[in-house]
Amino acid sequence: MKKYPTDLTDSQWIKIEKFFKKRKRKHSLREIVNALLYIVKTGIQWRMLPRCYPKWELVYYYFRLWTAEGLIEEIHDALRSMCRKQAGRNESPGLGLLDSQSVKTSCITTQKGYDAGKKVNGRKRHIITDTMGFILALVIHPAHIQDRDGAKLVLKEMQYKYPLLKKILVDGGYRGALIQWTFSIFGWTLEVVSKVVGISTFKVLPKRWIVERTFGWFNFNRRLAKDYEVINECSVAFVQLAMIRIMINRFKIIVVR
């Protein structure tokens, strides 16, 4: 029986159960996954985890283990492929969208910096999404790193992963030498989607709104309201957990447009 809305249903658990090693355990791995989804949704501290879940120390242990082993990323990527297939699309997209988001940090860490443009002292989330808003690549780095330099980091994360990818849409902050660098290294075209000249009011840019919507999805997960993690790898893992929760809830509502 579900204790909280974030808990996985039986059909949802079946989707990801195969990724975990099967052996007798004292605690259910499903309950540990439920605890992680509860944390990313509510944003609570580890020690405040409700007693109906396994002890927080055990949940934290598995979180760090699965992060180090790449299991959270593996499940995230597999669910993205499942969602794309259900929507009648190829696993490898042909178009990507790149953008960044600067967020404050609340912990004492050397892995942060000051974004003078956004006036944010913290970290920067650089993501590339497909046209459904699902993350293809994610890098989190100190916020003082310029967008063009941060873009190189996230572009490298996608190398050899998406054979059909041809074009990536970006905003005006990624103009310049980055466009030629991307094409010469990866063979991808960076297309700058500029604001309409002469219009001072807000206007949605074609396709670009998709990656902005993904950042909007983060806001529904309080753990992502700030970056509470000491190390970047944990920050990345919590973003992936948030996307796992989003994707696994979308299997029955995806509609091809």
Secondary structure, DSSP 8 states (H G I E B T S, - for coil): --SSTTS--HHHHHHHHTTS-----SS-HHHHHHHHHHHHHH---GGG--TTSS-HHHHHHHHHHHHHHTHHHHHHHHHHHHHHHHTT--SS-SEEEEEEEEEEB-S--SS-EEETTTTEEEEEEEEEE-TTS-EEEEEEEETTS-HHHHHHHHHHHTTTT-TT--EEEE-GGG-SHHHHHHHHHH--EEEE----TT--S----TTHHHHHHHHHHHTTSGGGTTB--SSHHHHHHHHHHHHHHHHHT-TTT----
